[in-house]
Amino acid sequence: MFRALSDFITEITGGEREVVAFADGDYRLAAAALLVHVMSIDGAVTAEEQAILKDILARRFDLSGDDTDALLELAIAKDAEAVDLYAFTSVLNRALDDEGRRRIVEMMFEVAYADGGLSEFEDNLVWRAAELLNVGSRERTRIRREVRDETEGDGEQQD
């Protein structure tokens, strides 16, 4: 009731209520922050990696361009203030089932392979995150192989 009254007063006074699209507990923000961490772990962030990250977020979470930009901006800030991966993986574990967590690992590998290869830092990061997401090593290895093969296949088609 108070919310409706507040909205009414805001509406008649010409003000606008700011809507927070991605709260701290939103699994999309946690996933995006992990992906930002993967993108930046090797110390070199390319325009291609950024474009692929934005595409993955927009496609997987069905977001508009503005929403994708807002999510990415928040994710960069969250990643910068994070002290460990658990802050993100705990949110994902609560929100997602087994298949959803496997999809997050797949997204991480997609970002890692965006620059043409998988660095040892990226591989180690995905391994640690997958363990925290309860995605076993056999499943993680299968996902890595599928993403690698798909990435290499895409490169051959472009030639």
N, C-alpha and C positions, 0 to 999 in steps of 0.2 A: 504494500500500500504506500509506504513512504517512497519507494522507488518510483511508483507511478506519479505521485505528487511532485517529486523532484524533477522527473522528466517533463511534466506539464509546465512547471515554473520555468524550467530551462527553455522550453519551446516558446512560451509566450514572451519571454524577455529577449528572445533572439539569440541567446547563447547556444553553444553547441557542447554537448557532452562528449568528452573524449572516450572512445571505446578502445580498450586494451585488447588487441587482437590475439596476442600471444602472451599468456601469463607464465609465470615462472614454472608452474607444474605442467605446462603444455608439452606433450611428448614431441610435437613438431619442433619446438624450440630446442629441446634436448638433443634430438637427432641432428638438427642443423648445426648446433654447436660442435657435436662430434665430427661432422663433416668438415666444418671450418678448421678444426684441429688437424684432421687428416691432410687437408689442403696445405696447411702452413707448416707442418712438422719437418719437411725437408729443407726449409729455409728459403725456398724460391716459390713464389706464387705467380703463376703465369695467367695471362688473360684467358687462355683456353681453359685452364682449371676453373677460373671464376665463372666462365660461361657455362661450363658443364655442371658446376655446382648449382647455379641458378636454374638450369634446365631440370636437373634432378629434383630440386625442391618444388618447382612449379608443377612438374609432371606427377610426382609421387604424392604430393599433398593437395593437388588440384587447386593451385593458387593463381591469382591474377598477378600481373607484373608488379603492381604496387605492393601487394601483400608479400610477394616473394622478396622484394627489396627490403621491406620492413622486417621480415623474419631474418633475413641475412644480416641486417644491421644489428638486431638484437643478439643474434647468435655470435657475431664477432665480439660483442661486448661481454657476453656470458663466457665465451672461451677465454678471453683475456683475464677475467677475474677468477676463473676456476683453478683450484689447486690439484684436482685429480679427476679421473674419468668417472668415478662413482657418482658424482653429483648428477651426471647425465644418464648413466646406465641405470641408476636406481629408479628414475622417472620412467624410463623405457620399460623396465621390468614390470613395473606396476601397471602400465598402460597397455602393453602389447602381449599377444600370445606368442607361441613359439615361432610361427610363420612370420609374424611382424618383426620379431627380433632378428630372424634370418634376413629379412628384407633390409634392415638397418645395416647389417654386415655387408650385404651386397652393395648397398649405396656407398658404404665406406670404400670398398674396393673400386667401384666405378670412379670415385673422386681420385683415389690413389693412382689409378691407371690413366687418368686424364692427360697427364703430361707424357704419355708414351711408355712408361715403365713403372715398376714398383720398387721404391727404394727400401732399404732395410729398415729405416725409421718408420716408414708407412706400414710395412708389413708387421713390424713389432707392435705398433699402435693398434692396428686392427686385431691382432692376436690378443692383446690385453683387453680390449673392449669386448671382443667376442667371448672371452672367458667370463667377464663380468655380466654379459648378457645371456649366459648359459647356452651359448652356441658352441658345441664341441669341436675339437680339432679336426675330426673327419669331415664334418659339415662345413667348417670354415675353409678347409682345403678344397672341397668340392666347389664352393662358391667362388673362391679365388680363381680356380681353373676355368670355370664358366665365364667369369668376367674377363679374364685374360684372353681366352679364345674369342670371345665376342669383340673385344677391343682390337685384337690383331686382325680379325675378319673385317671389321669396319675399315681398318687402315688399308687392307688389300683392295677393298671395293673402291676406295677413293682414288687409287692410282689409275 
